[in-house]
Amino acid sequence: MHELLALDDLVTRARAGDQASWNALVDRFLPLVNGVIRRFRLSSADADDVNQTVWLRLVEHLGDLREPRALPGWLVTTTRNEALRVIRLRGRAVPVDPQGVTLERLAEQPEADEDLIRDERTRALRAGLLELPAGRRELLELLLTDPPISYDEISAKLGIPKGSIGPTRARALEQLRNTRAMRALVTASAVVE
């Protein structure tokens, strides 16, 4: 159930003390936090410290977060800052591949891993599809089947005229773009960038 809840709802419920929503937030964003930590090549103990501190900071500041959809960006920034703080405190060199990204570039690029971004987009798309009327959702799903099926087959399966598939698809895509889930994704992406 919590998988399909919008981020706004999860944050609101977690703020209100709902443990299941808090757990869902952690489950959803733990890979993001761990991905940022891995970029700094911290020792296992330091990585664990950074991870715990990030979640502690979230507990402390969840009520201060003005825009719940900004949470992924907040987590990336907080994790990066905490990892850099640990590195400064330890006063030690961090092993960096000379052919790879330098530590300075790591600090300048608070990007999330592409896999995590793709997962968030997939989750938003699934939630957005659930907001559509069943007929439009089914049409979009049929148009995306692999291997593709013909308009004749789609017309027969849905019981709609072949000539109305294209215009109906255009309306369904517009409706999908305007779903709450997809608007939230666009807003969150803009905040992170």
C-alpha positions in Angstrom: 0.0 0.0 0.0 2.7 2.5 1.0 4.5 1.8 -2.4 1.7 3.5 -4.2 1.2 6.4 -1.8 2.4 9.8 -3.2 5.4 11.2 -1.5 3.4 14.1 -0.1 1.1 11.6 1.7 4.0 9.6 3.1 5.7 12.7 4.4 2.5 14.0 5.9 1.8 10.7 7.6 5.4 10.3 8.8 5.2 13.8 10.3 2.1 12.8 12.1 3.9 9.8 13.7 2.8 7.0 11.4 5.6 4.4 11.8 4.6 2.5 8.7 4.9 5.7 6.6 8.3 6.5 8.1 9.4 2.9 7.3 8.1 3.4 3.7 10.1 6.6 3.4 13.3 4.9 4.6 12.7 1.9 2.3 12.1 4.1 -0.6 15.1 6.4 -0.2 17.7 4.2 1.5 19.2 3.2 -1.9 19.5 6.9 -2.8 21.3 7.7 0.4 23.6 4.7 0.1 24.3 5.6 -3.5 25.6 9.0 -2.5 27.6 7.6 0.3 29.3 5.0 -2.0 30.6 7.9 -4.2 32.8 9.0 -1.3 34.4 5.6 -0.7 34.1 5.9 3.0 35.1 3.0 5.3 32.2 0.8 6.3 32.1 2.4 9.8 32.1 5.9 8.4 29.5 5.0 5.8 27.3 3.6 8.6 27.8 6.8 10.6 26.9 9.0 7.7 23.8 6.9 7.0 22.6 7.1 10.6 23.2 10.8 10.8 21.3 11.5 7.6 18.2 9.7 9.0 18.6 11.4 12.3 18.7 14.8 10.5 15.5 13.8 8.6 13.8 13.0 11.9 14.9 16.4 13.3 13.9 18.4 10.2 11.0 16.5 8.6 8.6 19.1 10.0 10.7 21.9 8.5 10.6 20.5 5.0 8.3 23.0 3.2 7.8 20.9 0.0 7.6 17.2 0.6 8.5 16.5 -3.0 11.9 18.1 -2.4 12.8 15.3 0.0 15.0 13.4 -2.5 17.1 16.5 -3.2 17.3 17.3 0.5 18.5 13.7 1.2 21.2 13.9 -1.5 22.4 17.3 -0.2 22.4 16.3 3.4 24.2 13.0 2.7 26.8 14.7 0.6 27.4 17.3 3.2 27.6 14.8 6.0 30.1 12.6 4.0 32.3 15.6 3.4 32.1 16.5 7.1 33.2 13.0 8.1 36.1 13.2 5.6 37.2 16.6 7.0 37.0 15.3 10.6 39.0 12.2 9.8 41.7 14.3 8.2 42.6 11.5 5.9 43.0 10.9 2.2 40.1 9.3 0.4 41.2 6.8 -2.2 40.2 8.1 -5.6 40.7 6.4 -9.0 43.0 8.7 -10.9 41.1 7.9 -14.1 37.8 8.5 -12.4 35.9 11.4 -10.8 37.9 13.6 -8.4 36.7 14.4 -4.9 36.2 18.0 -5.9 33.9 17.0 -8.7 32.0 14.6 -6.4 31.3 17.5 -4.0 30.1 19.7 -6.9 27.7 17.0 -8.4 25.0 16.0 -6.0 23.4 13.8 -8.7 21.5 10.7 -7.7 22.3 7.4 -9.4 20.6 7.0 -12.8 19.0 3.7 -11.6 17.4 5.4 -8.6 16.0 8.2 -10.8 14.7 5.6 -13.3 13.0 3.7 -10.4 11.4 6.9 -9.1 10.1 7.7 -12.6 8.8 4.2 -13.0 7.0 4.5 -9.6 5.5 7.8 -10.6 4.4 6.4 -14.0 2.7 3.5 -12.4 0.9 5.7 -9.9 -0.1 8.1 -12.7 -1.6 5.2 -14.7 -3.6 4.2 -11.7 -5.2 7.7 -11.7 -6.5 7.3 -15.2 -9.9 5.9 -16.1 -9.6 2.1 -16.8 -10.2 2.4 -20.5 -7.5 5.0 -21.1 -5.0 3.1 -18.9 -5.7 -0.1 -20.8 -5.2 1.6 -24.1 -1.8 3.0 -23.1 -0.8 -0.4 -21.8 -1.8 -2.1 -25.0 0.1 0.6 -27.0 3.3 -0.2 -25.0 3.2 -4.0 -25.3 6.3 -5.7 -26.6 6.1 -6.9 -29.2 3.8 -4.2 -30.4 0.2 -5.1 -31.4 -1.7 -3.6 -34.3 -4.4 -1.0 -34.1 -6.8 -3.7 -35.5 -6.0 -5.9 -32.4 -6.3 -2.9 -30.0 -9.6 -1.9 -31.6 -11.0 -5.5 -31.2 -9.8 -5.8 -27.6 -11.1 -2.5 -26.5 -14.2 -2.4 -28.7 -13.4 1.1 -30.1 -13.1 2.2 -33.7 -9.6 2.0 -35.1 -9.7 5.6 -36.2 -10.3 6.8 -32.6 -7.2 5.1 -31.1 -4.7 7.9 -32.0 -6.8 10.8 -30.7 -7.8 8.8 -27.6 -4.1 8.0 -27.0 -3.3 11.7 -27.3 -6.0 12.6 -24.7 -4.8 9.8 -22.4 -1.2 10.9 -22.5 -2.2 14.5 -21.8 -4.3 13.2 -18.9 -1.4 11.1 -17.7 0.9 14.2 -17.8 -1.5 16.0 -15.6 -2.0 13.3 -13.0 -0.9 14.1 -9.4 1.9 11.5 -9.5 3.4 12.9 -12.7 3.1 16.5 -11.6 4.9 15.6 -8.4 7.7 13.9 -10.3 8.2 17.0 -12.5 8.2 19.2 -9.4 10.7 17.0 -7.5 13.0 16.7 -10.5 13.0 20.5 -10.9 13.9 20.9 -7.2 16.7 18.4 -7.3 18.3 20.0 -10.4 
